[in-house]
Amino acid sequence: MKRILTIILFSAIGGVFTLGTYKLFVEKPQIVIEKPEKPLLTTVPTNFTSAISASIENTDFTIAAEKSLNSVVHVKNTSFKTILDPYAEFFYGQGNGIKKYSQIGMGSGVIISSDGYIVTNNHVIKNATDIEVTLNNKKVYKAKLIGTDPMNDIALLKVEAKNLPYITFGDSNNLKVGEWVLAVGNPYNLTSTVTAGIVSAKGRDLDGNKNIDSFIQTDAAVNPGNSGGALVNIRGELIGINTAISSRTGSFIGYSFAVPSNIAKKVVEDIMEYGNVQKAMLGVFGGELNNEAAKDLDINYTEGYYISGVADNSGAKKAGLKARDIIIRLDNVKISTFADLKGFLRAKRPNDVVAVTFLRDGVEKTVNVSLTKNVKAAISTLGLTLKNLDKSELKKLNILNGVKIEAISNRELAHYGVKKGYIIISINDENVTSVDEVSDLIENRQNGEVLRIEMLNLNGELERYIFR
């Protein structure tokens, strides 16, 4: 009997040892989260409660939504086109083959003043014959196109109304990555839609796009119809105009892009005051730094704008900037890429004074640079010297946009009757408002792309020329 008890005791000890070894070395621990029926509020420290309350307050979007919903409008554009049907012309006689049809586009816009000025995207109203604006209260107005800036994809409309709700501009330079934002617009013809997200990045250049850059990137849901709508911060301030989405399907898949409010505000003010967009020049040539460029240049900096040359008689030249200087800040705004530099300058005007902080031989320095204006340009590809038109000249000619031909070195154009004083209105259906836009359109065309140029002759008649 004693022997049996001894065997049982040792067997029990062995079992306990084996089970313990399995639990310790073989079985993975399971995390168990207990959820009490009543919250243990007394165990939460006071400072944590304050942090939670502040977080809830900061992510309350109702005030921003209330401020912006009534200020964002639905924009409907209608374009009428005439086509010739050769079959109808053949079977039914001359004149019966002419057909007219209409094309309707939808988008959004933002009221920026109580007397009816509305900002939207240029691509929303491009080639529109008729523009109709519907407010959040369903009131409908006919809108007049005041001016456009295809380079920044901004257009300014006007409706005859008073005491309209409007959004005030915020400072997009102060926007922080990770900050909450709201996108307000009319996706898929659904009026008064608000979506929320955060700022994912700033100074975004889409696929090397040379025309529109320095986008604000967000993850707020934006879909077709949101174009021209508002991107606002949690205070309800306009900090961007929703413009594009990154998608393989045509619908939102995670990222959207907006023109910064500082650029949009400057464009709108220029159109209202001058009739076209005033482009400011720093007067430097070069490119952005990265690891590869730093190796090639034998420098230790991988961020900033490297100056390879300075234009004569420019503000940069007069301020003492030199080749091999590296611009790192403009008015204390960090400059890491070319998009940062270009985006900053697009919000400035000629004669603005900018504090330029740069590195020279590893030493940080700051100088004040007066920005200059480019009013003339020699376009060697076309054999033309062009000049900007001011607001009074545009009004006299009864046109919204265009650049004037100052001189012609292209004998072929002269042979076909193009003369000094002709006005270039558009290139490849893109309205041009400055010599810089003409230069950009010429530089950015694809190899072999045909140039279709519309000009206003000295009699006010429209002529079209094709360059191959």
C-alpha positions in Angstrom: 0.0 0.0 0.0 2.8 2.4 0.9 4.5 1.6 -2.4 1.3 2.4 -4.3 1.0 5.8 -2.6 4.6 6.6 -3.4 4.0 5.8 -7.1 0.9 8.0 -7.2 2.8 10.9 -5.4 5.7 10.8 -7.9 3.3 10.5 -10.8 1.4 13.6 -9.6 4.7 15.6 -9.2 5.8 14.5 -12.7 2.4 15.6 -14.2 2.7 19.0 -12.6 6.3 19.4 -13.8 5.3 18.4 -17.4 2.3 20.7 -17.4 4.4 23.6 -16.1 7.0 23.0 -18.7 4.4 23.0 -21.5 2.8 26.2 -20.2 6.2 27.9 -19.9 8.0 26.9 -23.0 5.4 25.6 -25.6 2.0 27.3 -25.2 1.8 31.0 -26.5 0.3 33.5 -24.0 -3.1 34.7 -24.8 -3.9 38.4 -24.3 -7.2 38.9 -22.6 -8.8 42.3 -22.5 -11.4 42.6 -19.7 -14.3 45.0 -20.3 -16.1 45.9 -17.0 -19.8 46.6 -17.2 -19.3 50.1 -15.8 -16.3 52.3 -16.7 -13.8 52.9 -13.9 -13.8 56.7 -14.2 -12.2 57.1 -10.8 -9.0 55.3 -12.0 -8.5 57.8 -14.9 -5.9 60.5 -14.0 -7.1 64.1 -14.3 -4.5 65.1 -16.9 -5.6 62.2 -19.1 -9.2 63.4 -19.0 -8.1 66.9 -20.1 -6.2 65.4 -23.0 -9.2 63.3 -24.1 -11.4 66.3 -23.9 -9.0 68.4 -25.9 -8.8 65.7 -28.5 -12.6 65.5 -28.8 -12.8 69.3 -29.1 -10.2 69.4 -31.8 -11.9 66.8 -33.9 -15.4 68.4 -33.7 -16.1 69.2 -37.3 -19.6 70.7 -36.9 -18.5 74.3 -36.7 -16.3 74.0 -39.8 -19.1 72.2 -41.7 -21.7 74.9 -40.7 -19.4 77.7 -41.9 -18.6 76.0 -45.2 -21.7 74.1 -46.4 -23.7 77.2 -47.4 -20.7 78.8 -49.0 -19.9 75.9 -51.4 -22.0 75.8 -54.6 -22.9 73.4 -57.4 -21.5 74.5 -60.7 -23.1 73.3 -64.0 -21.4 74.2 -67.2 -23.0 73.7 -70.7 -20.9 73.9 -73.9 -22.6 73.9 -77.3 -20.7 72.6 -80.3 -21.5 72.5 -84.0 -20.5 69.5 -86.1 -20.9 68.6 -89.8 -22.5 65.2 -90.6 -21.2 64.4 -94.1 -23.8 61.6 -94.6 -26.7 64.0 -93.9 -25.1 66.6 -96.1 -24.9 64.1 -99.0 -28.4 62.6 -98.7 -30.4 65.6 -97.6 -28.5 68.4 -99.3 -26.2 71.2 -98.4 -26.9 72.8 -95.0 -28.7 69.8 -93.6 -25.6 68.1 -92.3 -25.0 70.8 -89.6 -25.9 69.6 -86.2 -25.6 71.3 -82.8 -25.3 69.4 -79.6 -24.7 70.3 -76.0 -22.3 68.8 -73.4 -23.0 69.3 -69.7 -20.3 69.2 -66.9 -20.6 69.3 -63.2 -18.4 70.6 -60.4 -18.2 72.7 -57.3 -17.3 76.3 -56.4 -16.6 78.4 -53.3 -18.2 81.7 -52.6 -15.4 84.1 -51.4 -17.3 87.4 -51.1 -20.8 88.4 -50.1 -21.4 90.1 -53.5 -21.1 86.9 -55.5 -17.5 86.2 -56.4 -16.9 82.4 -56.7 -13.6 80.5 -57.2 -13.6 77.1 -58.9 -11.2 75.0 -61.1 -10.5 76.1 -64.6 -11.2 72.6 -65.9 -14.7 72.7 -64.4 -15.8 75.6 -66.7 -13.4 75.1 -69.6 -15.0 75.9 -72.9 -18.3 76.5 -71.2 -20.9 78.5 -73.2 -23.3 78.8 -70.2 -22.5 78.6 -66.5 -25.1 78.0 -63.8 -24.6 78.1 -60.1 -26.9 76.5 -57.5 -26.6 77.5 -53.8 -27.1 75.2 -50.9 -30.6 76.7 -50.5 -31.4 75.6 -54.1 -31.4 79.1 -55.5 -30.0 79.2 -59.0 -28.0 82.0 -60.6 -26.4 82.5 -64.0 -22.7 83.0 -63.6 -20.3 85.2 -65.6 -16.7 84.1 -66.2 -14.3 86.9 -64.9 -11.0 85.2 -65.7 -9.0 82.0 -65.7 -5.5 80.7 -64.8 -5.0 77.4 -66.6 -1.5 77.0 -65.1 -2.9 76.8 -61.5 -6.3 75.4 -62.7 -8.2 78.3 -61.1 -11.2 80.3 -62.5 -13.1 83.2 -61.1 -16.9 83.5 -61.5 -19.4 86.2 -60.6 -23.1 86.1 -59.9 -25.3 89.1 -59.3 -26.4 88.7 -55.7 -25.9 90.3 -52.3 -25.4 89.1 -48.7 -24.3 85.7 -49.8 -22.6 83.4 -47.2 -18.8 83.1 -47.9 -15.7 81.5 -46.7 -12.6 83.5 -45.6 -9.2 82.5 -46.8 -6.8 80.8 -44.4 -3.0 80.7 -44.6 -2.0 77.5 -46.3 1.7 78.1 -45.4 0.7 77.5 -41.8 -1.0 74.1 -42.6 0.7 71.2 -40.8 1.0 67.6 -42.0 -1.4 65.5 -39.8 -3.9 68.4 -39.4 -7.6 67.6 -39.7 -9.3 69.0 -42.9 -12.7 68.8 -44.5 -13.5 68.5 -48.2 -16.8 70.1 -49.1 -18.4 69.7 -52.5 -20.9 68.0 -54.8 -19.5 64.5 -55.7 -21.6 62.5 -58.2 -24.1 65.4 -58.2 -24.8 64.8 -54.5 -25.1 68.3 -53.1 -23.6 69.5 -49.8 -21.3 66.6 -49.1 -18.7 66.8 -46.3 -15.8 64.4 -45.9 -13.0 64.5 -43.3 -9.3 63.5 -43.4 -5.9 64.8 -42.6 -3.2 66.6 -44.5 -1.0 63.8 -45.8 1.7 65.9 -47.4 2.5 69.4 -48.7 4.3 70.7 -51.8 3.3 67.6 -53.7 4.2 67.6 -57.4 2.1 65.0 -59.3 4.1 62.8 -61.7 6.5 65.6 -62.5 3.7 67.9 -63.6 5.4 71.2 -64.5 2.3 73.3 -64.6 0.3 72.6 -61.5 2.5 71.8 -58.5 2.8 72.3 -54.8 -0.5 70.5 -54.1 -1.8 69.9 -50.6 -2.3 66.1 -50.4 -5.1 64.8 -48.1 -6.9 61.5 -47.5 -10.3 63.2 -47.3 -12.6 61.4 -49.8 -12.9 63.4 -53.1 -14.7 62.2 -56.1 -15.7 63.5 -59.5 -17.9 66.6 -58.9 -15.7 67.7 -55.9 -13.5 69.6 -58.3 -13.5 73.3 -57.4 -14.9 72.7 -53.9 -13.5 73.8 -50.6 -10.8 72.2 -48.4 -11.2 73.8 -45.0 -9.5 73.5 -41.6 -11.4 72.8 -38.4 -11.9 76.6 -38.0 -13.8 76.7 -41.3 -11.1 78.7 -43.1 -10.5 78.0 -46.8 -7.0 76.4 -47.1 -7.3 74.8 -50.5 -9.4 74.3 -53.7 -10.0 70.5 -54.3 -8.6 69.8 -57.8 -7.5 66.2 -58.4 -7.5 62.6 -57.2 -4.9 59.9 -57.6 -6.8 56.9 -59.0 -6.7 54.1 -61.5 -10.5 53.8 -61.5 -11.6 57.4 -61.7 -12.9 57.3 -58.1 -11.3 58.0 -54.8 -8.9 55.4 -53.6 -7.1 57.1 -50.8 -5.5 60.4 -51.8 -6.8 63.8 -53.1 -5.0 67.0 -54.0 -5.9 70.7 -53.6 -4.4 74.0 -54.8 -3.2 75.8 -51.7 -5.3 78.8 -50.6 -2.4 81.2 -50.8 -2.0 80.5 -54.5 -5.7 80.6 -55.2 -6.1 83.9 -53.3 -3.3 85.5 -55.2 -4.6 84.3 -58.6 -8.1 85.6 -57.8 -6.8 89.0 -56.6 -4.6 89.3 -59.7 -7.5 88.5 -62.0 -9.7 91.1 -60.3 -7.0 93.8 -60.3 -5.0 93.2 -63.5 -7.1 90.9 -65.6 -4.3 88.3 -65.7 -1.9 86.6 -63.3 1.2 88.4 -62.3 4.1 86.0 -62.1 7.0 86.9 -59.7 10.5 85.9 -60.5 13.3 85.4 -58.0 15.9 85.4 -60.8 17.8 82.1 -60.1 18.4 79.0 -62.1 19.2 75.5 -60.7 17.3 72.6 -59.2 16.3 70.7 -56.0 18.8 68.7 -54.1 18.6 65.0 -53.4 21.2 62.3 -52.6 22.3 61.8 -56.2 22.5 65.5 -56.9 24.5 66.1 -53.7 27.0 63.4 -54.8 27.4 65.0 -58.3 27.9 68.5 -56.8 30.2 67.2 -54.0 28.1 68.8 -51.2 26.7 67.4 -48.0 23.2 68.7 -48.3 20.3 66.7 -49.7 17.5 69.2 -49.2 17.0 72.7 -50.6 17.3 74.5 -53.9 20.8 74.6 -55.5 21.6 77.8 -57.4 23.6 77.1 -60.6 23.2 80.6 -62.0 21.7 84.0 -61.4 19.8 86.2 -64.0 21.3 89.6 -64.8 19.4 92.6 -63.4 17.3 90.3 -61.2 16.4 90.9 -57.6 18.6 87.8 -56.7 21.6 89.4 -58.5 21.2 92.7 -56.8 20.8 91.0 -53.4 24.1 89.2 -53.9 23.0 85.6 -54.4 25.6 83.5 -56.3 26.0 80.2 -58.0 26.5 77.2 -55.5 24.3 79.0 -52.9 21.6 76.7 -51.5 18.2 78.2 -50.7 16.7 76.5 -47.6 14.0 79.0 -46.5 11.9 81.8 -48.0 10.2 84.0 -45.4 10.9 81.2 -42.9 9.0 78.7 -45.0 11.2 75.6 -45.5 12.3 75.0 -49.0 13.2 71.3 -49.6 12.1 70.8 -53.2 11.6 72.7 -56.4 7.8 72.4 -55.8 8.3 74.2 -52.5 10.1 77.1 -54.2 7.7 77.3 -57.1 4.6 77.0 -54.9 5.9 79.8 -52.7 6.6 82.1 -55.6 3.2 81.5 -57.2 1.7 83.1 -54.1 3.8 86.3 -54.6 3.7 89.3 -56.9 6.4 91.3 -58.6 8.0 93.9 -56.2 7.2 91.8 -53.2 10.3 91.6 -50.9 11.2 88.1 -49.7 13.7 87.1 -47.0 15.9 84.4 -48.6 17.8 82.2 -46.2 20.6 80.3 -47.9 23.8 78.3 -47.2 27.1 79.5 -48.6 30.1 77.3 -47.9 28.2 75.8 -45.0 27.4 79.2 -43.4 23.7 80.2 -43.1 22.9 83.7 -44.3 19.7 85.8 -45.0 19.2 88.6 -47.6 16.1 90.5 -48.7 15.2 90.0 -52.4 12.8 92.1 -54.4 10.9 89.9 -56.8 10.7 91.0 -60.5 8.1 90.7 -63.2 8.5 89.0 -66.6 6.5 91.0 -69.0 8.2 90.1 -72.3 9.5 86.8 -73.6 11.2 85.7 -76.8 9.7 82.4 -77.9 12.4 81.0 -80.2 10.2 78.0 -81.2 7.6 80.3 -82.7 9.9 83.1 -83.7 7.9 85.6 -81.8 8.6 88.2 -79.1 5.5 88.5 -76.8 4.3 91.0 -74.3 1.7 90.8 -71.5 -1.5 92.8 -71.7 -2.7 94.8 -68.7 -6.3 95.1 -67.6 -7.0 98.3 -69.6 -5.7 96.8 -72.8 -7.8 93.7 -72.3 -10.9 95.9 -71.7 -10.2 98.0 -74.8 -9.9 94.8 -76.9 -13.0 93.4 -75.2 -11.2 90.1 -74.4 -10.6 88.2 -71.1 -7.1 87.0 -71.9 -4.2 87.0 -74.4 -0.6 88.1 -75.0 0.5 90.6 -77.7 3.0 90.0 -80.5 5.7 92.6 -80.2 8.1 91.3 -83.0 8.2 88.5 -85.6 11.3 86.7 -86.8 9.4 83.8 -88.2 9.3 84.4 -92.0 6.7 81.7 -92.6 4.3 83.4 -90.1 4.9 86.8 -91.7 4.3 85.3 -95.1 0.9 84.1 -94.0 0.0 87.6 -92.7 0.7 87.5 -89.0 1.7 90.9 -87.9 3.0 92.9 -84.9 0.0 93.6 -82.7 -1.8 90.3 -83.2 -3.1 88.8 -79.9 -2.5 85.1 -79.1 -5.6 83.9 -77.3 -5.1 80.2 -76.8 -2.7 77.3 -77.6 -4.1 73.8 -78.0 -7.4 75.1 -76.5 -5.7 76.4 -73.4 -6.4 80.1 -72.8 -3.2 82.1 -72.3 -2.9 85.1 -70.0 0.9 85.7 -69.8 4.1 85.2 -71.7 5.1 82.7 -69.0 2.1 80.5 -69.8 3.0 80.5 -73.5 6.5 79.5 -72.5 5.2 76.7 -70.3 2.9 75.4 -72.9 5.6 75.3 -75.5 8.2 73.7 -73.2 5.7 71.1 -71.9 4.4 69.8 -75.2 5.1 66.2 -76.1 7.5 65.3 -78.9 5.7 65.7 -82.2 2.7 67.3 -80.7 0.9 69.7 -83.0 0.5 73.3 -81.8 -2.9 74.9 -82.6 -2.7 78.6 -82.0 -5.7 81.0 -82.0 -4.9 84.7 -82.7 -6.9 87.8 -82.8 -5.9 89.9 -85.9 -5.8 93.7 -86.2 -9.5 93.7 -87.3 -10.6 91.8 -84.2 -11.2 88.6 -86.2 -10.1 85.1 -84.9 -7.5 83.3 -87.0 -6.1 79.8 -86.4 -2.6 78.5 -87.2 -1.1 75.0 -86.9 2.6 74.4 -86.1 4.1 70.9 -86.6 
